[in-house]
Amino acid sequence: WGNKYANQAAWNSDVIITLGNKFDEDETGAWEVGDTYNIKKTKIIHVHIDPRELGKIYPTEVGIHGDPKEVLREIITLIKKKGKTFNRGTKEAIAKARAEYYEEMKEYRESNNVPINPFRFVKELEEVFPKNGIQVGAAICARNYYCHDNPRSAYYGYGMGLIGTTLAQALGFAVGCPDRKIVSVEGDGGFLIHSSMLATAAEYNLPITWIIVNNSSYGTVWGLQRQYYENRSIFTEFKYENDDVYVPDYSKIAEGFKVKGFRVEKPEDIKPVLEEALAYNGPTLVDVVVDRIFSSTPPTVSRCGWDKYYPAWE
């Protein structure tokens, strides 16, 4: 997972300083050679508060056991003392690749198709997202396609491959950061597992906006099944016996929890509905019906995880 320009930047790096990174499956292209990290060429400086993580997945040139924040401060201080500058055009190259990537996606980001193209939904969300907001994301389209410009404004907790947890995590962010708007972007599969979190938000009138990316499926597993089993899938689509798509109305479920619900089925309605939901003084839920094909980008299945046991860099 991850967008093309970010993976290319990692692959082309001579040295990577990584802070608190466990190099898990989601963040490494499932440890496949050629996807994210060029381990034979790139030297890794790995900073982690848990010493057991240092060098566990990839060979580490320098392993530093410590609080990433404090270690980074020390590194910056040393660089300033030495008067070193390391800009070799990398920042500009990444900015150029990023611009090219979004230009490639322009057709999808401006799509007027119904069901809604998730690229279009993400574009509209970018334009109305509060400047002081925090996005707690699980839906793949938000993680891969959203253009983040503000630091400390996005949290994607994928470390254990959990599903639906952002509904609960949003509660914690709302309590811990009461001066910031919390937006949770979750898939419909995850919502079905943890929808009871809405009750807590209603009880305490927490100003959270949940956005449900509704593609009538457990999209990631559906995408993997179709990728590796000749376009066949089982038990991952929501449909009737006659194969017609079954699309629940999650805004009605929200209303049952006393949470203000909205439903979006047309691209032109995305922005005004999001604006209303984000401005509401209390918990809200926006059910956005999207195209399953574009919202279910499967990860790569790796040989390293379960079929064979050998170092990933080999």
Backbone bond lengths (Angstrom), bond angles and torsions (degrees), N, CA, C in turn:
res aa  C-N    CA-C-N  psi(-1)  N-CA   C-N-CA  omega(-1)  CA-C   N-CA-C  phi
1 W - - - 1.460 - - 1.531 109.78 -
2 G 1.295 114.62 164.15 1.461 119.57 -177.72 1.511 109.90 113.57
3 N 1.325 116.52 153.60 1.464 118.41 -177.71 1.523 111.32 -81.06
4 K 1.314 113.90 165.08 1.461 121.03 -170.19 1.524 112.57 -63.33
5 Y 1.324 116.91 -45.27 1.470 118.36 -173.62 1.532 111.93 -68.42
6 A 1.321 117.02 -32.13 1.469 119.37 178.51 1.522 110.82 -68.83
7 N 1.330 116.54 -42.78 1.462 120.30 177.62 1.528 111.41 -64.14
8 Q 1.335 116.72 -38.82 1.462 120.16 178.78 1.523 110.94 -65.38
9 A 1.320 116.65 -39.98 1.463 120.51 179.54 1.525 110.47 -62.38
10 A 1.328 116.54 -42.42 1.468 120.38 178.43 1.525 110.42 -64.93
11 W 1.325 116.98 -43.23 1.455 121.51 -177.18 1.531 112.26 -64.12
12 N 1.335 116.86 -35.34 1.470 121.10 -175.55 1.521 113.61 -88.16
13 S 1.325 117.91 0.76 1.465 121.02 -175.81 1.529 112.03 -76.84
14 D 1.336 115.37 141.14 1.461 120.59 172.73 1.526 110.25 -79.57
15 V 1.342 114.95 -40.52 1.462 121.64 -179.51 1.522 108.51 -135.83
16 I 1.316 115.97 138.12 1.464 121.16 175.13 1.528 108.56 -124.87
17 I 1.342 115.70 124.84 1.466 120.97 170.09 1.520 106.55 -96.66
18 T 1.305 116.26 114.86 1.462 119.63 -176.61 1.527 109.54 -115.84
19 L 1.336 115.78 132.50 1.458 122.98 -172.08 1.520 110.51 -113.26
20 G 1.317 116.30 115.83 1.458 120.31 175.64 1.512 114.36 66.53
21 N 1.304 117.29 21.35 1.469 122.56 -176.44 1.534 109.59 -92.44
22 K 1.331 116.20 132.46 1.469 120.02 177.46 1.525 112.21 -96.48
23 F 1.348 117.34 -1.62 1.463 121.81 -177.14 1.536 110.46 52.97
24 D 1.324 115.71 49.44 1.460 118.16 -179.23 1.526 110.89 -79.55
25 E 1.303 116.48 177.93 1.453 122.62 -171.51 1.527 112.81 -58.61
26 D 1.333 116.46 -42.33 1.458 120.37 -177.43 1.518 112.72 -65.43
27 E 1.324 117.14 -31.93 1.466 121.77 -171.93 1.523 113.47 -94.35
28 T 1.317 117.50 1.67 1.466 120.02 -174.86 1.530 113.01 -128.40
29 G 1.350 117.97 10.82 1.460 118.63 -173.57 1.514 110.57 65.70
30 A 1.341 115.36 37.43 1.474 121.91 -179.34 1.525 111.37 57.62
31 W 1.346 115.76 33.47 1.469 123.66 176.64 1.528 113.25 64.61
32 E 1.328 117.39 15.96 1.463 119.76 -179.96 1.523 110.24 -74.11
33 V 1.324 116.72 134.98 1.463 121.99 176.13 1.535 108.71 -65.85
34 G 1.331 115.83 127.54 1.448 120.23 177.60 1.510 114.33 100.48
35 D 1.333 117.75 -6.23 1.461 119.29 -177.38 1.524 112.92 -91.41
36 T 1.319 118.03 -50.45 1.467 120.05 -173.50 1.521 112.77 -130.00
37 Y 1.323 117.88 -53.99 1.459 120.67 -174.75 1.525 110.95 -113.31
38 N 1.342 114.73 135.03 1.461 121.19 175.96 1.528 107.50 -97.56
39 I 1.320 115.97 80.65 1.456 121.55 -169.28 1.538 112.81 -65.07
40 K 1.308 118.61 -30.80 1.466 120.51 -179.63 1.526 111.18 -70.57
41 K 1.330 117.41 -22.82 1.471 121.49 -177.40 1.530 112.40 -106.87
42 T 1.325 116.98 -39.73 1.461 121.96 -171.87 1.528 111.38 -85.33
43 K 1.320 115.82 132.81 1.464 121.09 174.84 1.528 108.33 -92.69
44 I 1.329 116.03 135.59 1.459 121.09 -175.44 1.522 111.06 -111.83
45 I 1.332 115.37 126.88 1.459 122.66 169.14 1.524 105.84 -102.94
46 H 1.302 116.09 110.57 1.467 121.44 -170.06 1.525 109.60 -109.49
47 V 1.350 115.69 119.43 1.464 121.54 178.94 1.529 108.25 -111.79
48 H 1.321 115.94 125.74 1.470 118.83 179.76 1.527 109.81 -152.69
49 I 1.316 116.10 145.59 1.465 120.76 -179.92 1.535 111.65 -76.53
50 D 1.336 116.15 -18.35 1.466 121.49 177.84 1.529 108.18 -104.65
51 P 1.321 119.12 110.63 1.469 120.98 -175.64 1.518 113.42 -62.25
52 R 1.332 117.59 -21.13 1.463 120.13 -179.51 1.519 112.31 -69.29
53 E 1.334 117.14 -17.81 1.463 120.43 -179.19 1.523 112.49 -83.13
54 L 1.322 117.33 -18.47 1.467 121.26 -175.40 1.525 110.56 -70.38
55 G 1.327 115.74 117.59 1.456 120.47 178.96 1.513 114.83 73.04
56 K 1.304 118.04 8.79 1.474 120.42 -176.36 1.526 112.07 -68.77
57 I 1.321 116.97 -40.19 1.469 121.32 -176.61 1.520 111.47 -101.62
58 Y 1.327 117.09 -50.38 1.463 121.90 -179.44 1.534 109.90 -119.09
59 P 1.321 117.24 150.24 1.466 119.19 177.00 1.522 110.28 -63.22
60 T 1.315 116.70 137.02 1.456 122.16 -174.29 1.521 110.61 -111.41
61 E 1.322 116.06 127.42 1.459 120.56 177.13 1.534 109.89 -69.83
62 V 1.343 115.37 -45.75 1.465 120.98 176.68 1.523 107.48 -136.20
63 G 1.323 116.43 120.82 1.455 120.76 175.93 1.516 109.75 -105.99
64 I 1.322 117.29 128.79 1.464 121.59 -177.51 1.519 108.86 -122.74
65 H 1.327 115.19 117.17 1.456 120.94 177.60 1.526 108.46 -89.14
66 G 1.334 117.01 112.52 1.456 119.37 -179.78 1.514 111.50 175.47
67 D 1.330 114.95 174.75 1.459 122.20 175.95 1.534 107.66 -70.03
68 P 1.334 119.30 119.06 1.469 121.22 -177.24 1.524 113.70 -52.55
69 K 1.335 117.44 -37.32 1.463 119.98 -179.41 1.532 111.10 -63.60
70 E 1.336 115.46 -46.19 1.460 119.30 -178.64 1.530 111.47 -68.96
71 V 1.323 116.52 -39.91 1.465 120.35 179.34 1.525 110.50 -63.43
72 L 1.312 116.91 -41.62 1.465 120.97 -179.36 1.533 110.23 -64.87
73 R 1.315 116.92 -38.96 1.463 119.99 176.72 1.527 110.77 -60.43
74 E 1.325 116.19 -42.54 1.470 120.26 179.75 1.526 110.88 -64.70
75 I 1.330 115.89 -41.21 1.473 119.66 179.65 1.526 110.41 -62.60
76 I 1.333 116.36 -44.86 1.469 120.68 179.83 1.524 110.86 -62.75
77 T 1.327 116.32 -41.38 1.467 120.92 178.51 1.528 111.22 -61.32
78 L 1.331 117.29 -44.21 1.463 121.32 179.51 1.527 111.66 -63.89
79 I 1.332 116.58 -40.81 1.467 120.29 179.62 1.523 110.39 -63.85
80 K 1.343 115.87 -41.81 1.459 119.63 179.51 1.530 111.58 -65.47
81 K 1.339 116.61 -39.69 1.465 120.35 179.55 1.519 111.33 -62.91
82 K 1.328 115.86 -39.31 1.464 120.12 -178.15 1.524 111.96 -80.61
83 G 1.335 116.02 -11.43 1.462 119.83 179.61 1.515 113.26 66.81
84 K 1.333 115.98 26.70 1.459 120.49 -176.78 1.526 111.11 -82.18
85 T 1.302 115.61 145.32 1.468 121.50 169.40 1.520 107.83 -125.22
86 F 1.328 116.49 138.42 1.457 120.16 -173.33 1.527 112.49 -122.38
87 N 1.307 116.73 17.16 1.463 118.86 -177.66 1.528 110.16 -78.87
88 R 1.317 114.32 107.53 1.469 120.18 177.43 1.523 110.36 -110.25
89 G 1.316 115.68 27.36 1.459 119.73 -179.62 1.514 113.56 88.03
90 T 1.337 116.42 5.79 1.468 119.51 -177.47 1.524 111.61 -64.01
91 K 1.324 115.89 -45.42 1.464 120.34 -178.89 1.521 110.79 -59.16
92 E 1.338 115.79 -44.26 1.459 120.15 -179.92 1.529 111.27 -66.69
93 A 1.341 116.36 -37.66 1.467 120.17 179.78 1.527 111.09 -65.38
94 I 1.335 116.41 -40.55 1.463 119.81 179.01 1.526 110.16 -67.07
95 A 1.347 116.20 -41.25 1.469 119.81 178.72 1.528 110.86 -61.74
96 K 1.319 116.54 -39.27 1.467 120.96 178.98 1.531 110.73 -66.61
97 A 1.343 115.84 -44.25 1.469 119.72 179.46 1.526 110.93 -64.55
98 R 1.322 115.64 -37.03 1.466 119.83 178.52 1.523 110.87 -64.19
99 A 1.331 116.42 -45.02 1.464 120.70 179.30 1.524 111.00 -62.12
100 E 1.325 116.31 -40.21 1.466 120.67 178.99 1.527 110.98 -65.39
101 Y 1.325 115.62 -38.27 1.468 120.20 179.26 1.525 110.63 -61.89
102 Y 1.323 115.86 -47.17 1.469 118.51 -178.24 1.522 112.04 -71.21
103 E 1.313 116.82 -25.44 1.455 119.35 173.55 1.532 110.10 -68.48
104 E 1.337 116.58 -39.01 1.465 120.91 176.07 1.533 111.19 -62.27
105 M 1.326 115.79 -33.96 1.461 120.56 -177.66 1.530 113.48 -85.97
106 K 1.330 116.77 -0.95 1.465 121.01 -173.54 1.525 112.18 -56.51
107 E 1.315 116.89 -41.72 1.466 120.84 -179.33 1.524 111.17 -58.20
108 Y 1.330 116.01 -41.75 1.458 119.97 -178.48 1.526 111.55 -77.44
109 R 1.338 116.31 -36.25 1.462 120.34 -178.75 1.526 112.11 -68.90
110 E 1.309 117.11 -20.49 1.464 120.95 179.04 1.536 111.91 -109.58
111 S 1.308 116.45 12.86 1.459 121.51 -177.59 1.535 111.72 -63.87
112 N 1.322 115.29 140.30 1.468 121.76 175.52 1.531 111.46 -107.51
113 N 1.323 116.01 16.86 1.460 119.97 -176.89 1.525 111.95 -67.66
114 V 1.329 113.90 154.29 1.467 122.60 171.63 1.522 106.89 -127.73
115 P 1.354 119.67 126.50 1.459 128.29 0.19 1.526 112.58 -58.72
116 I 1.300 115.79 158.32 1.455 123.07 -174.60 1.522 111.20 -63.43
117 N 1.333 115.46 134.06 1.459 120.09 172.39 1.526 108.18 -72.69
118 P 1.340 119.32 126.18 1.471 120.32 -176.90 1.519 113.88 -60.32
119 F 1.350 118.24 -26.15 1.457 120.27 174.35 1.530 109.88 -60.54
120 R 1.337 116.42 -40.51 1.467 120.64 179.08 1.536 110.43 -65.99
121 F 1.311 116.58 -42.51 1.462 119.90 177.60 1.521 110.76 -59.01
122 V 1.338 117.43 -45.54 1.459 121.57 -178.56 1.528 110.54 -63.41
123 K 1.321 116.78 -41.03 1.472 120.88 178.35 1.528 110.49 -58.71
124 E 1.322 116.90 -45.88 1.460 120.66 -179.33 1.535 110.62 -66.05
125 L 1.320 116.89 -37.39 1.459 120.25 178.42 1.523 110.56 -64.77
126 E 1.325 117.42 -40.92 1.463 121.15 177.52 1.529 111.03 -56.07
127 E 1.326 116.37 -40.11 1.466 121.06 -173.23 1.527 113.09 -74.67
128 V 1.322 117.72 -23.23 1.468 119.68 -177.71 1.528 112.57 -112.69
129 F 1.316 117.25 -2.19 1.463 120.00 -175.61 1.529 110.19 -63.74
130 P 1.341 117.79 131.40 1.471 120.75 -178.11 1.520 112.38 -61.19
131 K 1.328 116.48 142.36 1.467 120.44 -179.25 1.532 111.89 -63.17
132 N 1.324 116.25 -29.91 1.462 119.06 179.25 1.518 112.10 -98.87
133 G 1.323 116.82 15.60 1.455 121.28 -174.50 1.520 113.73 -80.52
134 I 1.322 115.07 159.60 1.463 122.77 172.16 1.516 107.41 -124.48
135 Q 1.321 115.82 126.00 1.463 120.14 177.39 1.528 109.35 -97.41
136 V 1.317 115.56 121.63 1.460 121.97 175.58 1.519 105.83 -104.53
137 G 1.323 116.82 107.26 1.457 119.28 -167.83 1.503 115.16 -114.63
138 A 1.330 114.97 147.18 1.461 121.77 170.94 1.515 109.95 -135.18
139 A 1.332 116.98 -33.51 1.466 120.20 -179.44 1.528 109.40 -61.02
140 I 1.334 116.00 131.10 1.464 121.19 -174.86 1.521 111.55 -59.47
141 C 1.336 117.76 -37.90 1.466 119.31 -177.31 1.523 111.12 -62.57
142 A 1.342 117.32 -35.79 1.461 119.77 179.15 1.515 110.76 -70.86
143 R 1.315 116.38 -40.67 1.462 119.83 -177.89 1.526 111.30 -67.60
144 N 1.307 117.62 -42.30 1.463 120.90 -172.70 1.523 114.01 -87.87
145 Y 1.319 117.64 -31.23 1.459 119.66 -169.47 1.521 113.80 -105.50
146 Y 1.335 117.89 -17.76 1.464 120.47 -174.83 1.529 110.45 -73.51
147 C 1.324 116.26 137.99 1.465 121.85 -178.97 1.526 108.61 -98.98
148 H 1.328 116.92 100.91 1.463 121.59 -178.26 1.526 109.85 -87.47
149 D 1.325 115.41 129.59 1.461 120.70 179.01 1.524 112.80 -116.31
150 N 1.325 117.24 -17.21 1.458 120.16 -176.84 1.527 110.76 -108.47
151 P 1.327 117.14 132.77 1.475 119.03 176.96 1.527 111.22 -69.09
152 R 1.310 116.03 156.43 1.468 123.49 177.16 1.533 111.53 56.96
153 S 1.316 115.06 36.21 1.468 118.95 -178.75 1.524 112.83 -122.74
154 A 1.334 117.38 4.59 1.465 119.84 -177.79 1.521 109.85 -144.09
155 Y 1.310 115.40 138.09 1.462 121.22 177.60 1.525 108.60 -136.28
156 Y 1.329 115.54 121.65 1.458 121.15 177.24 1.522 107.79 -125.81
157 G 1.311 117.03 103.57 1.458 120.50 -176.34 1.515 112.17 -92.64
158 Y 1.335 116.39 81.45 1.455 120.88 -175.90 1.525 113.67 -101.64
159 G 1.330 116.32 4.95 1.459 119.03 -170.94 1.512 115.38 -53.80
160 M 1.344 118.22 -34.64 1.459 120.56 -177.78 1.534 111.93 -111.85
161 G 1.330 116.74 9.88 1.463 119.84 178.10 1.517 113.00 64.92
162 L 1.327 116.62 33.91 1.464 120.55 -176.64 1.527 110.69 -76.91
163 I 1.322 115.80 160.29 1.454 120.62 -179.11 1.528 109.49 -127.44
164 G 1.313 115.44 130.66 1.452 120.83 176.85 1.515 115.53 84.54
165 T 1.317 117.65 -1.50 1.468 119.90 -173.25 1.526 113.44 -71.44
166 T 1.346 118.09 -19.17 1.462 118.66 -178.48 1.524 111.88 -65.03
167 L 1.316 117.63 -23.08 1.456 118.77 176.81 1.520 111.01 -64.08
168 A 1.331 116.19 -38.63 1.460 120.62 176.96 1.523 111.14 -78.27
169 Q 1.338 116.78 -40.52 1.459 120.11 -179.35 1.526 111.16 -60.33
170 A 1.328 116.96 -34.06 1.464 120.51 178.97 1.522 111.50 -61.04
171 L 1.333 116.59 -34.65 1.463 120.08 177.02 1.528 110.58 -61.87
172 G 1.328 115.71 -44.84 1.459 120.07 179.71 1.521 112.36 -62.86
173 F 1.327 116.36 -43.10 1.464 119.80 178.43 1.524 111.04 -63.53
174 A 1.329 117.18 -40.08 1.464 120.96 -179.03 1.516 111.69 -63.59
175 V 1.342 116.36 -38.68 1.466 120.56 179.00 1.529 110.41 -75.03
176 G 1.330 117.01 -40.82 1.457 121.11 -177.41 1.517 114.44 -77.18
177 C 1.325 117.15 -25.26 1.477 121.53 -179.03 1.531 108.97 -128.31
178 P 1.315 118.09 67.43 1.465 120.90 -173.56 1.525 114.45 -65.30
179 D 1.344 116.55 -16.77 1.459 119.88 -179.45 1.528 112.92 -91.62
180 R 1.349 117.06 4.80 1.460 120.27 -177.92 1.530 110.69 -123.37
181 K 1.327 115.65 149.30 1.456 121.30 178.73 1.526 109.22 -82.51
182 I 1.322 116.56 128.90 1.460 121.72 -178.26 1.524 109.42 -104.66
183 V 1.329 115.47 127.35 1.463 121.91 179.05 1.519 108.52 -124.01
184 S 1.314 116.43 120.90 1.461 121.83 178.89 1.522 108.83 -106.28
185 V 1.334 116.50 124.87 1.462 121.21 178.01 1.521 107.72 -110.34
186 E 1.322 116.23 110.22 1.460 122.27 -171.65 1.522 110.11 -129.57
187 G 1.320 116.70 151.81 1.457 120.99 175.07 1.518 111.12 -79.45
188 D 1.326 115.85 164.83 1.468 118.96 -178.60 1.529 111.41 -68.92
189 G 1.334 117.34 -31.97 1.461 119.80 176.80 1.518 111.62 -62.89
190 G 1.344 116.20 -45.11 1.453 120.58 178.43 1.518 112.12 -65.32
191 F 1.336 116.24 -37.05 1.468 119.55 179.66 1.524 111.17 -62.64
192 L 1.308 117.24 -38.34 1.464 120.44 -179.10 1.528 111.95 -63.86
193 I 1.319 116.63 -26.92 1.462 120.28 -178.59 1.527 111.92 -81.15
194 H 1.334 117.61 -37.31 1.465 120.48 -172.33 1.530 113.00 -125.52
195 S 1.309 117.92 31.82 1.468 120.35 -178.26 1.526 112.96 -64.44
196 S 1.327 117.60 -19.76 1.465 120.25 -177.97 1.523 112.54 -64.84
197 M 1.343 117.46 -14.43 1.459 120.10 177.86 1.524 111.54 -62.12
198 L 1.333 116.44 -24.41 1.462 119.73 179.58 1.527 111.78 -61.81
199 A 1.321 116.22 -31.53 1.466 119.97 -179.65 1.526 110.89 -62.66
200 T 1.314 116.76 -43.32 1.469 120.39 179.72 1.520 110.80 -64.17
201 A 1.338 116.34 -41.96 1.467 120.01 179.20 1.524 110.87 -62.38
202 A 1.329 116.52 -38.93 1.464 120.10 179.31 1.526 111.22 -68.02
203 E 1.325 116.69 -41.53 1.467 121.10 -179.20 1.528 112.03 -60.52
204 Y 1.331 116.32 -38.31 1.465 120.45 -176.82 1.533 112.41 -104.57
205 N 1.336 116.75 5.93 1.464 123.00 178.99 1.537 111.52 50.40
206 L 1.323 116.16 48.23 1.459 121.43 -179.31 1.531 109.84 -77.51
207 P 1.323 118.17 130.80 1.477 121.35 -176.12 1.522 112.91 -79.04
208 I 1.309 115.87 64.37 1.469 122.30 179.20 1.528 109.00 -102.88
209 T 1.324 116.51 139.98 1.465 120.64 170.20 1.521 108.40 -112.97
210 W 1.320 115.53 115.03 1.460 120.46 173.89 1.523 108.46 -93.33
211 I 1.322 116.02 131.23 1.463 121.00 175.11 1.519 107.57 -114.21
212 I 1.322 115.96 119.49 1.460 121.09 -178.78 1.529 108.87 -99.07
213 V 1.329 116.01 115.83 1.470 121.36 176.26 1.525 106.46 -83.59
214 N 1.313 115.25 99.20 1.462 122.59 -168.78 1.530 110.91 -95.56
215 N 1.336 115.55 98.65 1.473 120.03 177.60 1.527 112.13 -114.15
216 S 1.332 115.59 17.86 1.472 121.80 175.73 1.521 112.97 53.92
217 S 1.320 115.50 44.69 1.472 118.47 -179.18 1.519 110.99 -170.10
218 Y 1.326 114.99 166.52 1.458 121.14 161.71 1.530 104.35 -89.43
219 G 1.332 114.66 84.54 1.461 121.45 -162.35 1.507 115.90 -58.29
220 T 1.338 118.40 -42.28 1.457 120.06 -177.16 1.522 111.16 -63.94
221 V 1.322 116.72 -46.84 1.463 120.30 -179.58 1.530 109.79 -68.00
222 W 1.325 116.51 -39.07 1.463 120.62 176.41 1.530 110.72 -58.38
223 G 1.342 115.93 -44.66 1.460 119.65 179.57 1.519 112.68 -64.56
224 L 1.343 116.62 -40.04 1.465 120.25 177.94 1.525 111.34 -64.27
225 Q 1.318 116.15 -43.20 1.463 119.55 179.87 1.522 111.08 -59.78
226 R 1.321 116.38 -45.91 1.469 120.24 -177.94 1.530 111.82 -69.52
227 Q 1.333 116.36 -30.71 1.461 119.68 -179.42 1.522 111.79 -72.04
228 Y 1.326 116.15 -38.68 1.456 119.28 -172.37 1.527 114.53 -107.06
229 Y 1.333 117.18 -2.44 1.465 120.08 -179.82 1.523 111.32 -131.18
230 E 1.337 114.73 45.63 1.465 122.31 171.32 1.532 111.90 52.67
231 N 1.332 115.40 52.20 1.471 122.85 176.30 1.525 113.70 61.17
232 R 1.331 116.20 23.67 1.465 119.58 175.77 1.527 109.45 -103.56
233 S 1.320 115.73 149.84 1.462 120.22 177.17 1.521 109.07 -146.11
234 I 1.338 115.67 159.11 1.455 119.72 -179.28 1.526 109.09 -148.23
235 F 1.329 115.90 131.30 1.464 123.39 174.29 1.525 113.84 60.94
236 T 1.324 117.77 23.72 1.468 119.74 178.17 1.520 112.28 -121.03
237 E 1.327 118.24 -5.72 1.459 122.43 177.71 1.525 109.56 -106.83
238 F 1.326 115.89 145.32 1.455 120.77 174.40 1.533 107.09 -94.50
239 K 1.331 117.25 109.65 1.460 120.06 -176.53 1.520 110.55 -154.77
240 Y 1.335 114.59 160.49 1.456 121.32 176.90 1.535 109.84 -81.04
241 E 1.320 115.10 172.99 1.469 119.87 -179.93 1.516 112.50 -61.02
242 N 1.340 117.16 -28.88 1.467 119.84 179.57 1.530 112.34 -86.89
243 D 1.336 116.93 10.87 1.469 125.35 178.00 1.519 114.41 77.18
244 D 1.330 119.21 2.08 1.461 120.12 172.58 1.528 109.08 -65.76
245 V 1.339 115.27 143.04 1.474 120.02 -177.87 1.526 110.31 -67.65
246 Y 1.315 115.78 134.36 1.459 122.90 177.03 1.522 107.81 -101.04
247 V 1.334 116.94 114.58 1.458 121.82 -175.54 1.529 109.66 -119.28
248 P 1.318 118.57 93.44 1.466 120.31 177.71 1.527 111.77 -62.33
249 D 1.317 116.35 153.94 1.459 121.85 176.77 1.527 107.85 -99.49
250 Y 1.320 116.67 98.20 1.458 120.99 -175.65 1.525 112.58 -73.85
251 S 1.323 116.76 -19.13 1.463 118.67 176.37 1.527 110.75 -66.03
252 K 1.331 116.37 -31.39 1.469 120.41 177.68 1.530 110.71 -70.57
253 I 1.332 116.05 -36.44 1.464 119.68 175.80 1.525 109.47 -62.94
254 A 1.347 116.05 -42.19 1.461 120.13 178.90 1.524 111.04 -59.92
255 E 1.323 116.56 -42.79 1.467 120.28 -179.97 1.530 110.56 -61.29
256 G 1.333 116.04 -33.92 1.457 119.55 177.69 1.519 112.54 -64.23
257 F 1.345 116.17 -26.93 1.469 121.42 176.55 1.533 111.88 -89.07
258 K 1.334 117.69 5.47 1.463 122.77 -175.99 1.529 111.68 67.77
259 V 1.317 115.86 30.02 1.456 123.31 173.54 1.518 107.50 -108.18
260 K 1.323 117.25 132.35 1.471 120.04 -176.66 1.524 109.85 -66.23
261 G 1.335 115.89 124.32 1.455 120.67 -176.06 1.512 113.94 -109.97
262 F 1.327 116.14 147.09 1.462 124.04 176.65 1.520 108.22 -133.38
263 R 1.318 116.55 152.42 1.466 120.91 176.68 1.527 109.15 -133.20
264 V 1.336 115.76 134.17 1.465 121.70 -178.45 1.518 109.02 -124.00
265 E 1.329 115.65 124.50 1.459 120.47 179.14 1.530 112.62 -124.12
266 K 1.344 117.54 -10.64 1.464 121.90 -179.52 1.531 109.63 -123.93
267 P 1.328 117.79 141.60 1.467 121.18 -177.03 1.526 113.68 -56.29
268 E 1.332 117.09 -38.76 1.460 119.59 -176.84 1.530 113.37 -67.72
269 D 1.320 116.27 -13.61 1.471 119.86 -179.82 1.522 112.91 -93.35
270 I 1.330 117.43 -9.14 1.462 119.52 -173.81 1.525 111.69 -60.23
271 K 1.327 116.18 -56.27 1.472 119.52 -173.67 1.529 112.69 -62.61
272 P 1.335 120.54 -51.51 1.470 118.24 -178.85 1.523 113.80 -61.16
273 V 1.329 117.36 -35.42 1.467 119.69 178.81 1.521 110.35 -69.37
274 L 1.330 117.62 -43.71 1.462 120.35 178.41 1.530 110.86 -61.40
275 E 1.316 116.99 -42.34 1.466 120.41 179.44 1.525 110.98 -60.23
276 E 1.330 116.56 -44.09 1.462 120.17 179.49 1.526 111.30 -65.34
277 A 1.331 116.23 -43.32 1.463 120.14 -178.70 1.525 111.25 -65.29
278 L 1.327 117.30 -41.97 1.460 121.20 -178.12 1.530 112.41 -69.56
279 A 1.329 116.30 -27.70 1.464 120.37 -178.70 1.526 112.71 -85.45
280 Y 1.307 117.31 -11.77 1.469 121.29 -175.37 1.535 110.75 -69.93
281 N 1.314 116.01 139.21 1.463 121.03 -178.28 1.530 109.93 -88.72
282 G 1.314 115.34 76.81 1.455 121.26 -178.78 1.516 109.80 154.98
283 P 1.321 117.61 -179.52 1.470 120.26 -178.34 1.524 111.95 -73.07
284 T 1.325 115.49 140.09 1.465 121.38 178.49 1.519 109.77 -136.66
285 L 1.320 116.20 159.33 1.467 122.39 175.46 1.523 108.99 -136.68
286 V 1.330 115.79 131.36 1.462 121.87 178.77 1.525 108.39 -116.36
287 D 1.315 116.47 118.00 1.462 123.18 179.52 1.529 108.05 -95.98
288 V 1.344 116.60 110.39 1.467 121.75 -176.98 1.527 108.67 -108.83
289 V 1.324 116.26 115.00 1.467 121.31 -178.81 1.522 108.85 -83.87
290 V 1.347 117.34 116.36 1.463 121.81 -173.88 1.527 111.75 -121.36
291 D 1.312 113.94 167.45 1.464 122.91 177.16 1.525 109.46 -73.30
292 R 1.312 117.67 123.61 1.460 121.91 -176.73 1.521 112.72 -63.80
293 I 1.323 117.24 -38.49 1.462 120.71 -175.80 1.523 111.07 -59.12
294 F 1.336 117.23 -46.19 1.456 120.53 -175.76 1.518 113.00 -79.70
295 S 1.317 117.79 -18.50 1.462 119.56 -175.79 1.519 112.79 -99.35
296 S 1.325 118.10 1.76 1.464 121.23 -175.69 1.515 110.71 -120.65
297 T 1.335 116.34 66.69 1.451 121.15 179.53 1.516 109.47 -81.71
298 P 1.334 118.48 110.61 1.470 119.11 -175.68 1.519 112.06 -77.50
299 P 1.320 117.85 148.53 1.460 121.09 172.65 1.523 109.92 -75.10
300 T 1.317 115.85 179.17 1.455 121.07 177.50 1.524 109.63 -91.60
301 V 1.309 116.88 135.62 1.462 119.65 174.32 1.527 108.42 -83.90
302 S 1.298 116.55 129.94 1.457 121.88 -174.92 1.517 111.92 -102.98
303 R 1.314 115.73 151.40 1.465 120.24 172.29 1.522 110.71 -74.48
304 C 1.331 116.13 -24.23 1.466 119.84 -167.71 1.518 113.35 -75.33
305 G 1.320 117.58 -28.00 1.445 119.61 -170.33 1.518 114.34 -71.83
306 W 1.326 117.70 -41.78 1.459 117.42 -172.35 1.529 113.90 -141.74
307 D 1.318 119.07 -21.33 1.460 120.05 -176.31 1.526 111.86 -79.73
308 K 1.329 115.37 -42.93 1.464 119.39 -177.23 1.524 108.76 -137.20
309 Y 1.297 115.47 157.04 1.451 119.63 179.82 1.527 108.17 -117.53
310 Y 1.318 115.43 101.04 1.448 120.14 174.06 1.521 107.48 -154.68
311 P 1.327 116.99 157.45 1.467 119.26 -176.88 1.527 111.57 -55.69
312 A 1.321 116.43 135.78 1.467 120.87 -174.84 1.525 112.19 -62.13
313 W 1.347 116.52 -31.64 1.468 117.69 -176.59 1.518 112.60 -75.33
314 E 1.316 118.67 -7.25 1.468 120.86 175.63 1.527 111.06 -90.08
